[in-house]
Every structure is written in structure tokens, then in C-alpha cells.
Amino acid sequence: MPDLYTNADRKNGYITTANRHGIITKYPIMTISIAVVTNEYRCIINHIQIGEIAAELKKKAKAIDGSVYVKDRRKQMTGGHQIL
């Protein structure tokens, strides 16, 4: 994504432009955070569980600077207990 910005904007780490109220504002260079939910290591019961796992992973991804992805690698043991 950095190629979408000018050299000056990349060097600054932000762009400056008017917001929807016409006030000049600094916006950081765009990044992307991806949360990967998979049934590779555990059984997923329903779509609600997928949403809950995705929300946890998204929170973790957003806490890391820059463009990142996080994947759920937690494993399920017999009886439903998880290994983290």
C-alpha cells in the first residue's frame, strides 16, 4: 500500500487533507489487519463461534502496528478444552 502514497507522505507517515467538516486533519498511512479463522485445529460449531473468534483475532491484530494477519492456532483437546 505504500506505493499509493507520495514519497513525502510515506516519509511523514501520514497524509494531510480536509475531513468531512472541512477541517485539515492528519491521517495515518493505510494498513490492513486480517483475522484468519479456521477449523484446522478445532471443531467450529456455528457461525456465531466464527464471529467470536474473528473478533478476538481482530482485536489482537489491531494492537500490532502496520499491516498484519493473525491466525487462530488454538487446539482443542478431548472434552472441549483448548491448548493455547
Backbone as CSV, one residue per row, in Angstrom:
resi,resn,N_x,N_y,N_z,CA_x,CA_y,CA_z,C_x,C_y,C_z
1,MET,0.784,-1.203,0.000,0.000,0.000,0.000,0.832,1.277,0.000
2,PRO,2.050,1.231,0.492,2.833,2.467,0.495,3.009,3.073,-0.895
3,ASP,2.980,2.257,-1.939,3.139,2.785,-3.294,1.985,3.689,-3.711
4,LEU,0.896,3.675,-2.964,-0.250,4.540,-3.267,-0.036,5.964,-2.766
5,TYR,1.042,6.187,-2.039,1.305,7.488,-1.434,2.547,8.129,-2.052
6,THR,2.646,9.442,-1.919,3.830,10.156,-2.403,5.001,9.859,-1.468
7,ASN,6.200,10.137,-1.952,7.390,9.938,-1.116,7.303,10.765,0.156
8,ALA,6.823,12.002,0.036,6.714,12.884,1.210,5.730,12.314,2.231
9,ASP,4.589,11.813,1.754,3.596,11.230,2.666,4.150,9.986,3.356
10,ARG,4.856,9.149,2.613,5.456,7.951,3.213,6.485,8.335,4.273
11,LYS,7.285,9.350,3.964,8.306,9.800,4.910,7.653,10.340,6.183
12,ASN,6.572,11.107,6.019,5.855,11.662,7.176,5.113,10.585,7.958
13,GLY,4.647,9.549,7.253,3.847,8.511,7.895,2.373,8.846,7.949
14,TYR,1.981,9.911,7.252,0.571,10.319,7.223,0.311,11.205,6.009
15,ILE,-0.987,11.410,5.731,-1.395,12.395,4.728,-2.161,13.493,5.450
16,THR,-2.200,14.658,4.862,-2.944,15.781,5.414,-4.012,16.170,4.411
17,THR,-5.252,16.194,4.867,-6.370,16.559,3.995,-7.544,17.036,4.843
18,ALA,-8.512,17.644,4.195,-9.692,18.128,4.912,-10.615,16.950,5.228
19,ASN,-11.140,16.942,6.448,-12.120,15.917,6.797,-13.500,16.345,6.295
20,ARG,-14.530,15.599,6.608,-15.871,15.911,6.072,-16.444,17.220,6.594
21,HIS,-15.808,17.777,7.631,-16.247,19.063,8.164,-15.374,20.215,7.664
22,GLY,-14.444,19.888,6.759,-13.578,20.907,6.186,-12.367,21.251,7.034
23,ILE,-12.138,20.507,8.102,-11.004,20.761,8.988,-9.806,19.936,8.511
24,ILE,-8.656,20.611,8.350,-7.449,19.916,7.912,-7.025,18.929,9.005
25,THR,-6.847,17.679,8.607,-6.571,16.597,9.554,-5.463,15.707,9.023
26,LYS,-4.667,15.152,9.939,-3.636,14.181,9.568,-4.229,12.777,9.686
27,TYR,-4.042,11.975,8.634,-4.495,10.588,8.622,-3.286,9.679,8.414
28,PRO,-3.169,8.611,9.222,-2.014,7.719,9.059,-2.059,6.975,7.729
29,ILE,-0.889,6.528,7.294,-0.795,5.694,6.092,-1.661,4.447,6.325
30,MET,-2.400,4.058,5.319,-3.321,2.946,5.436,-2.591,1.629,5.687
31,THR,-3.185,0.820,6.552,-2.691,-0.528,6.812,-3.880,-1.480,6.738
32,ILE,-3.612,-2.761,6.756,-4.676,-3.756,6.740,-4.391,-4.788,7.829
33,SER,-5.439,-5.178,8.526,-5.351,-6.212,9.553,-6.308,-7.327,9.157
34,ILE,-5.790,-8.544,9.092,-6.591,-9.685,8.668,-6.622,-10.722,9.790
35,ALA,-7.817,-11.222,10.085,-8.004,-12.282,11.072,-8.413,-13.543,10.321
36,VAL,-7.669,-14.629,10.538,-7.936,-15.891,9.848,-8.543,-16.884,10.847
37,VAL,-9.793,-17.257,10.592,-10.477,-18.251,11.417,-10.552,-19.536,10.605
38,THR,-10.127,-20.631,11.218,-10.097,-21.898,10.502,-10.515,-23.033,11.430
39,ASN,-10.978,-24.108,10.830,-11.298,-25.302,11.615,-10.158,-26.328,11.518
40,GLU,-8.986,-25.848,11.177,-7.814,-26.708,11.010,-7.433,-27.429,12.301
41,TYR,-7.551,-26.744,13.435,-7.113,-27.310,14.704,-8.236,-27.617,15.685
42,ARG,-9.447,-27.165,15.375,-10.561,-27.428,16.273,-11.878,-27.388,15.528
43,CYS,-12.860,-27.997,16.136,-14.194,-28.057,15.540,-14.915,-26.735,15.781
44,ILE,-15.474,-26.189,14.730,-16.273,-24.976,14.863,-17.738,-25.385,14.745
45,ILE,-18.507,-24.998,15.728,-19.892,-25.438,15.853,-20.846,-24.646,14.949
46,ASN,-20.706,-23.306,14.912,-21.659,-22.480,14.171,-21.046,-21.122,13.796
47,HIS,-21.817,-20.343,13.084,-21.351,-19.035,12.615,-21.135,-18.052,13.759
48,ILE,-21.835,-18.215,14.853,-21.647,-17.325,16.000,-20.244,-17.517,16.575
49,GLN,-19.804,-18.754,16.677,-18.459,-19.044,17.169,-17.406,-18.446,16.238
50,ILE,-17.643,-18.534,14.940,-16.711,-17.931,13.973,-16.588,-16.432,14.220
51,GLY,-17.721,-15.779,14.417,-17.713,-14.333,14.684,-16.971,-13.978,15.958
52,GLU,-17.167,-14.779,16.994,-16.491,-14.528,18.270,-14.978,-14.697,18.136
53,ILE,-14.565,-15.754,17.456,-13.128,-15.985,17.243,-12.544,-14.853,16.405
54,ALA,-13.242,-14.470,15.355,-12.764,-13.387,14.481,-12.619,-12.085,15.258
55,ALA,-13.558,-11.788,16.148,-13.481,-10.561,16.949,-12.249,-10.574,17.852
56,GLU,-11.955,-11.726,18.477,-10.761,-11.847,19.318,-9.495,-11.613,18.507
57,LEU,-9.434,-12.258,17.341,-8.247,-12.137,16.499,-8.081,-10.728,15.944
58,LYS,-9.196,-10.103,15.572,-9.146,-8.736,15.047,-8.591,-7.785,16.106
59,LYS,-9.026,-7.950,17.345,-8.530,-7.099,18.431,-7.017,-7.272,18.578
60,LYS,-6.556,-8.505,18.510,-5.115,-8.772,18.604,-4.374,-8.139,17.426
61,ALA,-4.911,-8.299,16.207,-4.267,-7.746,15.014,-4.187,-6.224,15.079
62,LYS,-5.249,-5.586,15.545,-5.268,-4.120,15.611,-4.282,-3.576,16.633
63,ALA,-3.861,-4.408,17.598,-2.902,-3.975,18.614,-1.473,-3.987,18.091
64,ILE,-1.272,-4.537,16.897,0.055,-4.623,16.289,0.176,-3.541,15.217
65,ASP,1.260,-2.786,15.238,1.461,-1.726,14.242,1.671,-2.298,12.847
66,GLY,1.205,-1.553,11.859,1.428,-1.921,10.464,0.403,-2.915,9.953
67,SER,0.641,-3.402,8.749,-0.239,-4.394,8.126,0.145,-5.780,8.641
68,VAL,-0.846,-6.491,9.170,-0.578,-7.798,9.767,-1.728,-8.753,9.499
69,TYR,-1.451,-10.035,9.723,-2.529,-11.016,9.788,-2.276,-11.890,11.003
70,VAL,-3.356,-12.331,11.609,-3.259,-13.273,12.722,-4.154,-14.456,12.397
71,LYS,-3.689,-15.633,12.782,-4.434,-16.858,12.510,-4.692,-17.572,13.824
72,ASP,-5.900,-18.074,13.980,-6.250,-18.835,15.170,-5.553,-20.184,15.106
73,ARG,-4.662,-20.430,16.067,-3.921,-21.694,16.107,-4.223,-22.486,17.369
74,ARG,-5.233,-22.044,18.086,-5.593,-22.749,19.312,-6.117,-24.136,18.966
75,LYS,-5.711,-25.111,19.766,-6.094,-26.504,19.508,-7.097,-26.974,20.547
76,GLN,-7.949,-27.849,20.125,-8.968,-28.389,21.000,-8.576,-29.796,21.450
77,MET,-8.663,-30.022,22.741,-8.378,-31.340,23.284,-9.691,-32.095,23.493
78,THR,-9.590,-33.336,23.850,-10.770,-34.122,24.179,-11.503,-33.454,25.327
79,GLY,-12.797,-33.396,25.235,-13.590,-32.770,26.270,-13.803,-31.285,26.058
80,GLY,-13.310,-30.758,24.948,-13.571,-29.357,24.619,-12.587,-28.364,25.185
81,HIS,-11.585,-28.814,25.962,-10.587,-27.894,26.492,-9.606,-27.500,25.402
82,GLN,-9.139,-26.271,25.468,-8.248,-25.775,24.421,-6.815,-25.682,24.904
83,ILE,-5.901,-25.932,23.991,-4.472,-25.682,24.222,-4.163,-24.369,23.520
84,LEU,-3.644,-23.418,24.245,-3.333,-22.119,23.639,-1.900,-22.044,23.209
